[in-house]
């Protein structure tokens, strides 16, 4: 039965590849970047450890002498500080020279938060949200739709459109309020490629039909996902994004970034709306 093991190897590779592409099982570049950084940090720790032991033996005769124990807290402090500094340098090097297409999650959030806090004008805040998202995720189209829940049905209005065709594209999403109702309830990003999974887990027949219609509208306008912007539990806006220029699938890290950005932008948008 040895040949069975060899045949099943093809199934394992095939299923794993499908999971990576279809369900964002992992982003190989992100894994490679983390492996590179943590691998070098591990090598650095290993080398420094044996170097310190060798120096202790050379100067004190043992690592257990009074003199060795006396200076150990200072050595540990220097080592930890150097480890943090090396970690920062390796990340900068990897992002600049090895994985230039990947973004720095923390830098993006910090920069956006700082910029949002400097403005109260609705147009400027809308532009910041759309432009930051486009630049970070490397997109050619992005839009922000504002949601007014005080009316019945819910009113949708385009606040910022960069690249989408207004007449044949975004306006199709504004024809009914299902997308706003759905995102308000789910509080999660709607990914068009995952509509079949969503339909499987949806019991209401009308919602299933609406999900299919929404997916078809987004396909026609070449939109990949719609992400909710919330303040508390209140839906303030919707960010609509195109597929990436590189055609890479959206990774788990991308969705985490969008979720964090949405929380930061939600408060800023709500304040700007009140101010207006």
N, C-alpha and C positions, 0 to 999 in steps of 0.2 A: 504493500500500500504506500510505498515511499513516494510514488508519482503523484498521489493525492495532495501531499504537502506542497509540492512544487506548483500544482495547479491552483491551489487555494491562495498562493502568494499573489496571483493576478487579481483574485477577488478582493483581497485585503487592500492592495494598492488602488484598485478601482474604486472601492467604497470610500477609502480615505480621501482620494482625490475629489470625489463627488461631494463629500462632506465639507471639504475645504472651500470649494467653489460655491456650493449651493447654500450652505448654512453658516458661512464665515467661521468654520471650525478653527481656523487659525490664519493669520497673515504671516506668510513665510518670512517676509522682510522684517516684520516686527520681531519675530522669534530670532532671526539671524542677528538683528541689532542687539537684543538683550543678551544673546549668547556671547557675542563679541565683547560687550562691556563687562558682564559678570565673569566671563572666562579670564579676561586680563586682570580683573580685580582679585580673582582667586589665585592666579599666578603671583601677583604682587604680594598678597598676604602670605603665601607659602614661602617665598624668597625672603621677605622681611623677617618672618618668624625664625627661620634657621640662621639668618644673619645676626639677629639679636642674641640667640642662644650662643652662637660662636663668640660674639663679643663679650658676653657675660663670662664665659669660660676663660677667655683670654685675659680679661682684666680682674675677675673676681675668683676664678677657679671653679665656680659652680653657680647655677642659677638660684640656689637656695641660701646663699650667704646673706648676711645682714646688709651689706652694701648693695647687692643686687636687688634685694627687696625694697630697699630705701628709694632707689631711683626708678623702680618699675612703674609707679603711677604716672611719672612724667613721660616715660617711654611710651606708655599706653596712650596718653593724651596726644602726644606727637603723632603716633601711628594712626589714631582715629581721624585726626585733622587731615593728615596726608591722604588717608583713604577717601574722605569726602572730596578733597580737592582733585584727586586723581579721577574719581567717578565723574566729576563735572567736566574735566578736560577730555576724558574718553567720550562722553556724550556729545560734546561739541565737535570733536574730531569725526565721530561716526556720522553725525547729522550733516556735517559739511562735506566730507570726502567720500563716505561709503554709502550712506542712505539719504542722499539729498532730497529724495522725493517724499520722505517721511517728515512729519512735523513734530515739534516739541509740544506735547499736550499742555504742560504747565505754563510754558511761555505764551501760548495762544490764549489760554484762559486769563492769565494775569494781564496781558496786553489789552484784551477786549474789555475786561472789568474796569481797568484804568481809563480807557477811552470812553466807556459808557458813563462813567461817573463825572466826566468833564462836560457832558452835554445834557440838555433838557429839551432840545428841539426834536420833534418827531421825525422830520425828514433826515436829519443827521444821524439819529440813532438807527433808523431803518437802513440807511446806507452803510453804517458801520457793521450791522449784523450781516447783511447780504455780502458785502465786500470781504469781510473777514472770513466768512464761510467759503466763498469762492476761492480765495487765495490759499487758505489752509488746506482744503480738500482737493485743490487743483481741478476746478470746474469751469465750464464755459458759460453756464446759465444758472441763475438762482433768483428766487423771488420771495418777498415777504407779503403775506396776506393778513390784514387785521380782521379780528373777529369782534362783532358787536352782539353780545348776548342779551342786551336789554330789549331787543325787538323779537317779534315772533312772525315769520321764521327768522332765524339768525341771519344777520347781515354780514356779508364778506366784502372786503374792499382791498384792492391792491395798493400797498403802501410803497413798495419798491420792486421794480422788475429790471433784471439785468440779463438780457439775452433771450428770454422766452417771447414767442409770438403772442401778442396780447389778444388779437381777434380770434385766432384759431387755437390758442393754447390756454392761457390762464382763464379766459372768460368761460371756458367749458367747466372749470372747477367751481366757478361762481354761480352756475345755473341752479344749484340746489345746496342745501346746507348739510348734506350727509357727511361730507368730510369733516366739517367742524363738529358735528354731533358725535361722530365716531372717535375723533381724536380727544374730544372733551371727556368721553367715557373711558377710553383706553389709557390715555396719558402716555402713549408709546408711539414711537416713530412708525409710520406706515411705509413698508418697503414693498414696492410693486412686484418684485420677483417672488415675494413670499405670500402672495394673495391666495394661492391654492391651500397653503397651510392654514391661513386665517379662516378660509371658508370651511375647512374640515372641522374647525373648532367653534364654528358659529352655528347655533341651533335655529335661530330665527330665519325663516325662508326669505323674508323681505330684505333682511340685512345681507344675506348671501348674494342676492341679486344686486343690491346696491354696491357691494364690494366689487363685483364683477364689472359694473358700469364704471366705478371709480378707477379701477385698474385699466380699463380700456381707454378712458379719457387721458390718464397719465401716459399710457403707451403712445397715444396719438400725438401728444405734445412733447414726447421724449423726456418725461420726468421719471426719475428713479425712486424718489421717496418724498414723503411729506412729514415734517417733524413739528410737533406742537410746541408752542412757547407758552408757558404757564406762569402765573403768579399766585402762589398758594395752590388752590385747586381750580382756579379760574383760567380758562383758555383765553389768552390775549391775542395770539397770532399763530400763523402757520408758515413755516419755511418750506418752500418747494425747491428741490434740487434736481439737477440733471445728472446723468451718469458721469463718472469721472472722465477727464480727457484721455487718461491712460487706458480706459476701459477696465481698470481693476475693479473688483467688487468692493462694496463698502464693508469694512472690517468691524469687528466688535469694538475696537478702539475708536473708530470713526463715530459709531453710534453713542458711545460713552461721552465723546467730546460734544456731540450735538446736544445730548441730554444736559450736560453741565452748562453749555452756552445758553441753552433755552432758559435755564433757571436764572442765570445772570441777566439775560436780556428781558425776561418777563417783568421784573420789577422796574427796570429802566423804561420799558415801553409803557407800562401802566402809569408811571409818573409823568411821562411825556404827554400821554393822552389827557390826564387830569389837567396838566398845565395848559394844553391847547384849549 
